[in-house]
Amino acid sequence: MKITGVHTHILQAALSQPLAYSRAWYDSRTAMLVEIETDQGVVGWGECYGPARMTAAVVGSVAPWLIGEDPLRTDCLWQMIYARLRDHGQKGVVIQGLSGIDIALWDIKGKHFGVPVHQLLGGAQRTEVAAYATGLYRRKSDDPTQYLAEQAAAYVAEGFSAVKLNVGFGLGEDAAVTRAVREAIGPNVALMVDANHAYDSVAAIRFGRMIEPYDIGWFEEPVPPEDLAGYRAVKTALSIPIAGGECEFTRFGFRDLFVSRALDIAQPDTCAAGGLSECKKIADMAEALGIRYNPHVWGTGIAIAASLHLIAVLPPHTPLSLNTAGPFLEFDRTEHPIRQAILTDSIEHARGIVRVPDRPGLGIEIDRKALARFDAQ
Ligand code: CA
């Protein structure tokens, strides 16, 4: 089998209401999908996390190197691309581009052999994955202690046993919102907080002490990703598990993060950190070092499917609390018109549980009419 074409799809959709995380306001969602064709008619799909036009430029530049290559040689092709760009792209958009290519190659490999990707990755330990609801973002108006508490209670009513709250807007308000959400969801639902690296270590430690009474499952990205000493200071000062890694890349980047003992929970994004080939290696390294692995997921159904195949094969890790025996799927509940629309069969949760796809490859079908609808090329 030979690769005959590599295509990028830049998609964009406007949001009905802007949403904020600690660093910026969003008024639209974008996606960057990779489509790889072969001479046997098998087509694979991948997705890149990151700035869509930049990752598309990377994939477009790499595409000529892949034409004529055997798509089943996933590790070899990964190494070839990495080696050719090593001097210029050990992190960031180059690796995000490589991630989408790698995921598409795994989709082809599964379809070629007629088995789901998780079978090729080592075999599923589980057919269903517990998902936590990511949402609870700030709006431009209204009282966040009220609307976030109501939204969190709605996630629990849907069946989620864990929810994640966005913080990073100021210690006093963040602590008040954390308390309001904990009171709204009760003691038996896991609550995590994510600062999107809005704090420095002094502020993160102060905030962490303010919210320690609320039984926090983890404190995600407390400080900027470059500040490993800050991560260690926060981890040492608090009893709350510290999570991070959505801004880190490849086994080499995670090696340094893990050896520095900066984290309790690693969150590589499968569509950014190097794809399925690389994230399996990172997950194995995390297990060897006693670090839990819960991937960051912020993309479309392709990103969700790829993450589910990886999570399916990971060993269980120590429960964070009674209802959070990970590894967990991050299930984004914020508005994303593209997320499920590109799939002919959407990936939904039932009472907070998501089934691992079991059809060949990633186990999804792409709706080309939806690609045309959101096309922003
Ligand atoms: Ca995050």
Boltz pocket constraint, residues with backbone or C-beta under 6 A from the ligand:
constraints:
  - pocket:
      binder: B
      contacts: [[A, 194], [A, 196], [A, 220], [A, 221], [A, 246], [A, 296]]
      max_distance: 6.0
